[in-house]
Amino acid sequence: MANIKKIKGTIAILTGGGDVPGLNPAIRGITIRALREGYRVIGLRRGWAGIMELSRDKKADNSANVIELTEEIVNRAGRTGGTFLHTSRTRPSHCPQITVPKHLKDTYNKEINDLTPEIIKNLEFLGVDFLIPIGGDDTLSYGVRMYQEGVKVIAIPKTMDNDVPGTDYCIGFSTCITRTIHMCNIIRTSAGSHERILVLEVFGRYAGFTAMLPTLAGAANRCVIPEHKFDLEHLTDLMVDDRNRNPSKYSIVLVSEGSMIKDMKEMAFSNMEKDMFGHAKLGGIGDVVSEKIKELSPKFNNGTQINTINQRLGYMVRGGDPDAIDSIVPMAYGNLALDLILKGIHGRLVVLRNGRYDNAPLDVVTSSKKLVDVKKHYNIDRLRPHYKSFEFQPLFIMTGSS
């Protein structure tokens, strides 16, 4: 009689929110270990959308929503950026009628619908024993809801903003910082050639880590962040002085997309269409800052106007292959998730704290906010990172999570 290996259970993986380098290595890390431990692994496509749109008809073609994962599939994708499972900003608990799957429209016909009961049934239909969502606080907040509903959830933090509470590090952050520094160094040659002030808009809706770290590393002279409303005249004064003291006659400021000028009542949005988590698409504060610096510059430059170069880094820092840290940490996170599964533990968030891998209660995602500690790490007079000592600080200094 053939020796048939009994499957221990089924693990489902999904990636939600924005893409970042490091997602595919994480999927690979989970899958390789899980298969070798005797589990079946499936990928849920397009984040929470894939499992939401699944049909429980056994004759239905659900290939657009779920995929069986093998070593061959994940090895091929594991060295690349993005997520081969695809992603979305879907929130099944707040689903507009227009996005309710066709086969559920008769049941869910309100303006906003909670499809959580369908998600649970669909996971049961697939025979899912453990669910591993990889995402930021939006994606993982619904993971908390799933756990509260009885689903065995182990979450992995991912976001280039690095603002998921409970962990010092989120997948994608290091590559984002690396790319930002690289882009600063590319564009600075044009700023120097034309003796201009360079304004670069970077990611960071509520947290300014993606502007702080490159500035700390010397990629920019100043940075403005969401945690502190800044004065434009003060910023212009600093930028003009930085430029005029530079032998190459240029200066650089990094502008977090969520940062606001003192008289602004809300962030700058590229459009007002909101996703299911209530977020409108940010973009445009760099345009405002660039134009205003140019307009105000004569006041601080003996009456002579200084031209600016304005660039949104956007998707250029979230595309492409992961760097070393975003190749190694995801593999570790994936294996940590499997360690918990093998111990029968769930309701946890895999984390990095104080330089060590660990795990935390999953609800830390929704119970607190992770922001730059302005008093401790940001000099509001100099508009740049502030530090007194690096001793015993986390790898990325101000990104520690209590």
N, C-alpha and C positions, 0 to 999 in steps of 0.2 A: 504493500500500500504506500502511495506517495506520502512524503512528509509535508503536510500542509501547515505552514506557519500561521498561528492564530493572531489576528490583528488585535492589539490591545485597546484600540479606540481610534476615533477620528479627530484630528486637529484641523481647525479652519483658520486661515490667515486672511486678513484684509488690510489694505492701505487706504487711508482717507486724507482729505485735505490737499494741500499743495504738495507737489512732487519735490523730492530732494535727493541728491546723491547719497547712497547708503541704504536705500529701501531694498533694492535687489540683494545686496549682501545679507541683510537681515532675514529676508525670505529664505535665502539659501541656507543660512545658519540654522534656522528653525527646522527646515525640511530635511537636511542631511542628517541631523542628529535624531529627529523624530522617526525617520524611516529606519534608521539603524537600531532604534530602541523598540521597533515593532509597531509603530503607529502608522495609520493612513493619514495623508495630508492633502487637504484641498485648499485651493485659493478662491476666495470670493472676489469677483471682479468689480471694479469701480466702487470700492469702498462699501458703505452701507447700502448703496443703490443696488448692487448685485444681488444681495440676499433679500432686499425688499421686493425686487421685481421677479423673483423666482416663482415659477409655477409648480404647484405640488402634484400636477398630473404626471404620472410616471411615463407617459408617452410624449410629454412635451420636450422640446429641444431647449435645454437650459445652458447650452455651451457658451452663451454670451454672459452668463451670470456666475458660473462656477467651472473650475478646471482642476483635474487631478494632477497633483504635483509629483514629479519624479526627480531623481538626481540629475538626469540628463537635462531636463528643462531648467532647473535652478542653477546648475553649473554654467550653463551657457549664458544666463542672464546675470549671474552673480557678480561679474566684474564691471557691469555697466551702470550708468546713472538712471534716474527715473524709476518707475515701477512698472514692470511688465504685467502686473495685475490691473493696472490702470487705477484711477482714483476719481473721486467726486467730493463735493461738499454737501452730501446728503444727510439729512437729519430726519429719520423715520418718524420721530415723535412730533414733528412739525412739518408735515408734508402738504404743500399746496395742492388743491384739487387737480390742477393741470398736470402734476407729476405723479399722481396716483396711477399705478399700473392698470392697464386696460381691463384686465380680468378682475380687478377689485373696485372699479368705479361705482358699481351698483351698491356696494357695501359702505364705501367711504366717499360720501358726496358732500361733505362740508367744505367750507372755504379752506380751513386748515385741519388736517387729520392726523391722528396718532395711529400709526401702523405697527406699533410695537407688538401687538398680539400676533400679527402676521409674521414678523421677524422671528419670534419664538417658535411658531409652528414650522416655519421654513427650516430653521436650524434643526429641529427635531426630525423633519422629513429627510434631511441630509445625514442624519445620524451623528451630528456634531457633539462631541464630548467636551472639548475645550475650544474656546475662541480666543484668538490672539489678534486684537486690533493694533495697528501701528499708526500713530498719528499724533497730532497736536492736541491742545486742550479741547477743541471742538469735537473732534472725532472721539477722543477718549472720554469726554463727558457723557456721550451716549453709551460708551462702554460701561461706565458706572451704572447707567440706567439698566443695561442688560444684566449686570451683576446683581442689581437689586431685584430683578425679575427672576433670579435663580439660575442664570447662565454662568457657567464656570469660565471666568474671564481672567486672562493675564495680559496686561498691556505693555507696549513698548513705546517710549516717548520719541517723537520725531517732530522737529520743526526747526527751520533755520533761524527763527527768532530766539530759540533756546529758552522759551518762556513757560514750559510745562513745569508746574510746581512739584517739589519733592525730589528733584534730580539736579545735579550740577550740569548734566550734559544731555542734549537731545540730538538724535541722528540728523545730520545735515548741517549742523552749525559750523564745524571746522572747515568743511569745504566752502561754505558761504564766506567765511572770514578769509580763507586762502584766496578765493577768487576776487574778493573785494580789494584786498591788498594788491593783487596782480593787476586788476583793472585800474586802480589808482596809479600804479607805476607805468602802465601803458599810456594813459591819457595825460599824465603830467608832462610828457614831452611836448605835447601841443600847447598846454597851458604855458609852459616856459618859453616856447618859441614865440608865442604871441603876447607874452607878459600879462596874462589874464588871471582872474580868480576862477578856480574850478569848483563847481557845485555838483556833487554827486548824490543823488537820492538813492537810498538803500532800504531794504526791507526792515520792518519793525513797526507793527501796528500799535502795540501798547508798551513794548519793552525796547530799550535802546542798545541792547548788547551788540547787535551787528554794526552799529556805528562806533560804539565805544572801543571794542577790541582792535579794529584796524587803526584807529587814531592812537591808541596806546602803543601800537607797534610802529608808529611813525609814518603811516601811510597818508595821514591828513594832519593839518594844523589844528583844526577845531571840529567839533561835532555837536549837533543839536538833536535832542532825544525826546520821546513822548512824555517822559516823566517830569519835564521842566519846560514851561512856556518861556520862550526867549524873546529878548528885545532886539529888533532888527538893526537899530542904529548901533547898538553895542556890538553885535556880530559883525557888522560892516566895518566898524572901527578896528576890530581885532584883525579882520581879514586883510584890510588895506595895510595895516602895520606889518602883518606877517609877510605880505607880498613885497613891501618896500625894503624890508630887512633881508630878504632872500636875494643873493647875488643873481639868481636866474629870474627874478621878478615875477613870481607867481605864488599863489597859496591855494590850499585845498580845504574845503569843508564837506563833511559827510552829514547828510540830512536824513534822519529816519522818516519813513513815509507817514508815520503817525504823529510827528512833531507839530507843534503849533506856535505861532507867533502870539505875543501877549494879548492882542486884541481879538484873536480868533475865538469863536464860540464852539467850533467843531473842526474836525480834521478835514483835510483836502481830499475830495473824492473824484475819481476819474469819471464815475457815473453813479447814480443813486440806486441802481438795481441791487437788491439785497439777496444774499444767499439764504439757505434755510436756517443758518445760525444768526441771522439778522445783521450780517456784515455787508456794507456796501464796499465796492472795490476802491481801495485807496490809490492815490497817485496824483501828483501835481504840486505838492508843497515845494519840491525842488524848483519848479518853474517860477513859483512866486518868489522864493528866496533869491534865485538868480537875478530876476528882473529888479527886485528891490535893492539888492546890493549894487547893481550897476547904477541905478537911479540915485542912491545915496552916496556913492563913492566920492564924488567931487568934494563933499563936505569934509572928508577926512584925507583928501589927497590934493590939497592946495588948489582946489577948483577944477582939477582935471578928472574926467570920467575914466573909469577902468572897465573895460569890457569883461564879460564872463563867458565861460563855457559851461553848459548845463547838460547833464547826462543822467538818465535813470538807468541804474545797473540792472534792476529787475531780474528777468529770467536768465540773464547772462551768468548770474552767480548761483543759480539753482540747477542749471543744465550740466550735462557732461558727466564724466566719470568721478567717482568719489575719491577724495584724497586718502592718505594712509589711515588717519584716525577714523574716517567714515567708512573704511573697509574693515577695520579691526573691531571697533566698538559694536557695530551691528552683529558681527559674528558672535561676540561675547554675549550681547543681549539675547540673541536667539537661543544660545545654549543655556543661559540663566533661566529663560522661560521654560525650557525643557526640564531643567533641574526641579523647578517648582511642580511641574506636572507629574514628574516621577514620584514626588513626595506627596502627591495628592493635594497640593496647596493651590488655591486660586484666590481671586479678588485682590491681586497684587499688581503693582507697577514696578517693572524692572528699572533700576536706577544706577547712577554713578554718583557717589557722595564721598567727599574728602579723599579722592583718589582711589576709592575702592568700589567694586561692584557690589550691589546690594539689591534689596527690594523694599517697597513701601506699601502701605495700604492704598488701594486703588482710589479711594475717595479723596485722597490728597489733591487729585486733579481738580476737583470742584470746590474744595474747602478753603483755598487760598489763591493768591496771585503772586506771580514771580516777576518782579520788576527790578530795575536798577535802583540800588539804595543811593539816592542822590546825595544825602548828607555824607555818606561814607566814601562814595566812589566818583562823584561828579562835581567838578569845580564850577559853580554857576557864574563866577566872575570871569574865569578864563575859558569857559565853554569847552572843556576837555576833561578827560579822565583825571581823577585825583587819587593819589596813593601815597602812603607813608612808608610802608614796608611790604615786601612780597613774602616774608617768612610765614610759613604754614598756610598760605593762601591756596585755593584750588588752582588747577592747571590754567584755567581761563580767568583767574583772578576774581572778578566781580560777579561771576556766574554761580556762586555757591547758593545752595538752597538749604535753609534751616530745617 
